[in-house]
Amino acid sequence: MKLIQLSKPTRIFLPFLAILMLLTFGSCSRRENFQLSTVTPAARGFVKIKKDRNNDYNIKIKISDLAEVVRLQPPANTYVIWLVASDSSVKNIGQIKSSRGTFSKNLKGYFETVSSVNPKKIFITAETDGTVQYPGIETILTTNNF
């Protein structure tokens, strides 16, 4: 068996390469799929969360086949996205409006925001007002805990 001798610059470079690879894989985003919904069974989607250099959390949500809110029972005006923090507090972080501007023919939606709070769970409700401070009774889509 023949051993390969590494040059001195290569021996110095290899530990830096290993650290760089660890940092790259350590900064990957978390992805969590929404659970199947009993209210809108065709709806599918996922949440991606990535911590940035400022210790903020970039939250990206993609949804497809979500029913128009006016067709729900009872009808609503908008889908509101909620963030559950580690202290179990709940915060309204935005809304997805069911309109031609937001949804395509396939009822696809996209939402992106930045939060200083580390999300433990994301869920979506149908509301008559997008600025509500507390979620309604019926959850449309939800993730597991991250």
N, C-alpha and C positions, 0 to 999 in steps of 0.2 A: 504494500500500500504506500503510495507516494503522498507526502504532505505538501501542501501549497504554502509557500512563504509569502506573506503580505508585506508590502513595502511600508515604511514608517508613515508616510502621508495617508495611506489607506487605513492603517490601524488607528490613526487619530480620527479619521473621517467617519468610520463605522459607528462609533458611539453617538455622534451627532446625528447621523442618519436614523438611528434607532429612536432617539428622543423625538426627532421631527415626526416620525411615523406615529409614535404614541400620542403626540399632541394633535396630530391630524385626526386620528381615529377617536380621540377623546372629545373633540369638538363637534362630533357628528350630531345631527338633530335626532330628537325622539319622534317617533311616529306612532300614532294610536288610531285605529279605525273606530268609527262610530258603531255602536251596537245596532242590531236590526231593530227597527221601530215597529210597534204595534199600531201606531197612528198613521204612519206613512210607510208601509212595508217595502215599497220599491226604493226608498231613499238609501243611498250609499254615500260614504264619504270618509275623510280622514282629517286628522289634525297633525301638523308638524310643529314642533317647538324646538327652537335653537337659542342657546344663550350666546349673546354677543360680547364684544370686548368691554362694553360699558356695564356689564352684569345685568342687562335687560334681557327680556325673553321675546324673541320674534315668534309670533303665532300666525300660522298659515292654515286656512281651512279650505278644503275643496269638497263640494257636495254635488251629487248628480241625482236625477229622478226624484227631486223633492217636490211634493204637490204644491200647487199654488195656494197661498194662505186663505184666499177667499173661498176655496172649495172645502176647507176643513169644517168640522162641526164642533163647536160653533165657529163661524168664519172669523178671521182675524185680518190685520193689516200688514203685519211684518213678522219675520222670524228674528228673535233676539238671541244673541250669543252670550252665554254666561261663563264666567271663570270661577272655579272654586279654588281658593287659596289653601295653603297648608294649615292655617288657623280655622278652616271651615267657613270663612266668610265668603259671600257670593257677590260678584260684581258684574254688572252689565258692561260688556266690552264692545258692543256694537250690534249692528243689525244687517240682515240680508233682506232686501225688499223683493217681493215677488212681482217683478215687472219685466217688460221687454228689455229694459236697459241692463238689468242684472242677470236675468235668466235667459238662456237661449231656448230654442225649440225643444231641446232635451232637458230643460229645467236644470241647468247646471249653474252653480253658484261658486263664488270665490270670495274669501274674506282674508284680510291681512291686517295685523296690528302689532304694536310693541307694548309690552307690559313690564313694569318694574317688579311685579309680583310673580313668583314662581307658581305656575298653574299645577294643580294636582288633579284636576278634572275639568272638562269642558262639556257643556250641554246647551241645547237649543230648545226654546219654547216659542209658541205662536202667541203674539200679543196684539192688542188693539192699538197700543202706543209703544213706539220704540225707545222711549226715554224712561220706561218704568224702572223703579229701583229694586223691586222684588219680583222673582219669577212667578209665573202663573202656575196653576195646578198641574197641567198636563205637559210632560216633557216629550218633545218630538224626537230628538236624537241625543244620545249621551255617549261619552267614552267611559272606559274603565278608569280607575285611578292610574296616574302615571307612575 
